Amino acid sequence: MPTPTAPIKPASWSYAESFVVEDDILAAARSRAEEVGVAPIGSGVGATLCFLASVLEARAVVEIGTGTGVSGLWLLRGMRADGVLTTVDIEAEHQRLAKETFTEAGIPSNRARTIAGAGLDVLPRLTDGHYDLVFCDGDKREYAAYLKEALRLLRPGGIVAFDNALWHDRVADPAQRDEETVTIRDLGRTILEHESLVPVLLPVGDGLLVAKKEWAPEA
């Protein structure tokens, strides 16, 4: 019987989380987030999103949960130079702050399309099969619905990613039965069992659940 891998030590986790160093622009965006009570993604999640966008050579990305632009800037930095980020948030003030972040980073205004509104109101209006990556960091109780929309929006070979997939260590504890925890736990099962998705759960930040939409088999 193989020996189980030893758990990663906190020092190693911290080292990995900060391996890709954030710059002053991202630090300023985090300060804005703290001022308005927004919890941005961790730097490890940001670096992962940048990597995924780069590998995909992403031209079109959807983000649910703009915040103050931390995740959006990571995504934009990984996307193609002509790529467009569509970012959705219910708080217009947060999006104003995100635009400040993008401007400070030298991102052209036509590369970031901000839409103020609830994710489940906006997503149905977006184009089927047009997007390379969908990043979900909105209402955790709506994650199952976000997945349904993402599967419609993604091109074959595209990726959907969900932040807070470990939800503050609650998902792994079966005794935790609050609505948000159960929704995220069920989402993981759904993605694991979905025949057209290739999943992985990454222990970065508060957990990042990633799944690739497979190409349809040839007839």
Secondary structure, 3 states (H helix, E strand, C coil): CCCCCCCCCHHHHHHHHCCCCCCHHHHHHHHHHHHHCCCCCCHHHHHHHHHHHHHHCCCEEEEECCCCCHHHHHHHHHCCCCCEEEEEECCHHHHHHHHHHHHHCCCCHHHEEEEECCHHHHHHHCCCCCEEEEEECCCHHHHHHHHHHHHHHEEEEEEEEEECCCCCCCCCCCCCCCHHHHHHHHHHHHHHHCCCEEEEEECCCCCEEEEEECCCCCC
